[in-house]
Structure formats: C-alpha cells, structure tokens
Amino acid sequence: MVRPRFTGIAVPLALVAVTALSACGSDSANGATAEDDRLVVATTVSPLTSIVASVAGDHVRIEGVVPEGTNSHTFEPEPATAELLSTADVIFVNGLKLEDPTLRLAEANMKDGAEIVELGTVTLPESDYIFDFSFPEEEGKPNPHLWTDPTYAVEYADLVRATLSERDPDNATAYQANFDAFAREADRLAEAVRADQQTVPDGQLRLVTYHDAYAYFARNFGWEVVGAIQPKSFDEPTPSEVARLIEQIRSEDVPTIFGSEVFPSPVLEAIAAETGVRYEDSLRDDDLPGEPGAPEHSLLELLRSNYRAMIAGLGGNPTNLEALVFEVTVPDTAYYPQ
C-alpha cells in the first residue's frame, strides 16, 4: 500500500511534541525529569492516543496501552500494565465494552484522585447504539467504533479538552486552541468525504468489510453496511456464514469488498474470487498509517486513507480527499506501544 505523505504542513506552536513515557512508565527510560509535574495520561487504542495528543500538546505525558496492530476487542493487558495505570491521573478509554479487561485493571489499580473517562460511552446515548453482525444485541456489546466517523472524533476531542482543562486549568487556553485546530481539520475531512462520495454511482455506497468498523460513519454519511466477514467471536466465519455473505454480495451487486491491511483474511479474498468482485485490502481500523513520529501517523490520516480507498473502490473519484493537506499534526513523540 502507498501511504499518504504530508507536504508543506504548518504546525501551530500549541501543537508541539509530547514528551512520552517508556513502555514500563519509568522516567529514566523516557528522559522525563523528577521535577516533571505534568498530568500523566494513559490511553488505550491508538486512535484515542492520537486524539488526546492532538488536544494535549506538550502539556501532559501520554502513554498508550494497546499495541498497534493488536485486536483491541480481544486484547488482554499484561500485569506490567497495572504499574502504568497506577501512575495515571487520567485514563481515557473508548468504553462501549471495547476494552473491558483494561478497564477492570485500571479500576483495580488507579491511584487516589485519578479518573477514568469512557469517551464513547459518554458520547453515544444508548438509544443510538448500533448492534449488527459482529456485535449482536443479545451479547450486550454495541459496535464501539465511533472514531471512524470524524464528527464523533470531534466529540471525543471536546471531552478530552474539557477533562484536561478541569484538571489543569492553567493550560485550558492551550487545550482549547488545540481542540479548535483539530475540529477544523476533522470538519474539512468530513466535507471532503461528503463531496467525493457524490461521485460514487447511485446506489453503490455499500460496504462489505472484514471487520464492521464503519457502522456509525455509514449511518451519519448515508452509506449502507451490507455485511462483515468477521463474526462476533472474531474467529474466521463458518462455511454457512460465508455462503450467506456470498449470496448477499451477489444480490446487492457490490463492486468491491474491503479487507484489512493489518489482519489479512484469506476467506475474504476467496469470497471476492468466488463472487468476481474486486478485493481491496488496505483498510485500517485502529492501526495508524506510517511509523510513530511520521507525519501521517494520525487518526485523521488513517480516516483519509480509508475513505479514499472506499470511494475509489466503489467507483467514485476521491479528488477532494487526495488534495486535502492537514495543517496540523499529532505531536510526534506521543507513545504508541508496538
């Protein structure tokens, strides 16, 4: 996959590098001094780390918990993670039943005065929960992937701004400025998607994916999720499930099915061959493009890359997304475990 690169990025002074912690949280490994009295913030999946870093700038110490390229639904934190969580002033999780083992570990080890903020749970009222193929209602776990919709990413960022401003009022002005910059860029991204999706042939804004990570985006942007290959167990689908999906793809006349660059699926590739549709395997759900420190290593670039692939794969022309150059970037030393 050719990953998008930035050219000519202007980075506001408020969005400078975050001094990060090492994987075990020791000051000696990351260069933080004993006098460093900034808030310590723990995050879970990398999209949340990206959002928090965009709002926080260099005013907090950020550490991610869930390694990139890991299935966040099945991730089990190691015992050493408890040490990190016990040092955090704020722990940002997605919630909506995504990181229950990490959440339980945080609740058992958090220090006095610390708080856990479930961004998705606060943002999404129960009446708006989406239950679907991978997240059936009888399991009680709604689809948690709000961050694949830039409008929800802005709501997450605003919750981060409010939380950090309350705990660190001396830097509230900086948090507000950073939030405003992030919201502008996310709004530009949403506008580019809405413009480019108009070029997709009528009736073709339909998704078949490896993992059902775009349900909220689809609802808010007028797309339809036809199906997802990964069942609620997160194992490979059964032959009967595959047969049903093949039948649905044929009946819906879907032009492209979308796989994951991070979690290749031979089954999805075989389905594409069986149905004669194009197979595009470049989507990412919560693994940011590029390497940590690279300008494209951000949630907004992850979304732009996904939307470009989706619109092109469905017969559209993503010219606005191609031309979009973000004017801010994530501080390049926010810690993302590998």
C-alpha angles and dihedrals in degrees: 000000000000106000121214116257128204122237126190098359117180112208116200116229090245090063101063127142122299116227103232137207125238121250092270094042097242117152093218093060097051103037097247113146127230087248092059102119099172120128114274110225126190121198133184121212120028097249088061091046088052093051094046092048091050091055099036100048110180095329097093138037109243129198128177122215108193113068116235114256090033123122099250092200093062100030114133114195118231119241090253088064088071089068092055093046091049090060097048122107091195128021115197115200130168095232120188086118093296101122104023097148091050091044092053090048091050093049091051096048109030116124126240111285095019121124138206118218117197099202098189095042091052094044101047121059115218090246089065097051114128119216117187147144096313094032109040118190094236089064091058094225114116123208101278102195102111093138093072086073111071092211090061090043087061091051090051090050092050091053089050090050092050093047095048093044092053093050096038107028093167088071098037092112091056092047090051092050092048092048091050091052092049092047092051092053093045090050091051089051092051091049091051091051093049090050096046096045088063087071093061111101115262113279095012101103089107127127133209108178142171093241125022097240100134104061096114093041089051093050094049097041098042100254128134125228105216096183149318127228097214110082127210091274090059088229125117112289123260121252091256091052090050091049092052092049092049090052091049093048090052094047093046093046091226110187099203137018118207126224133184125263089205098045109033114204118205087187093058090047089051090050090054091051092047094050096038094235128133118269118215113186103179104095122119127196106187105347109098120225119252127012126303107279094029114118092239092055095104142101093247091055091046090055094044091052092049095047092049091053093045096049094044091046091053093053100267134122115242095199096140092049090048091052095045114113115183115225095207133046139194116269102266099226100056103130116252113176114229 
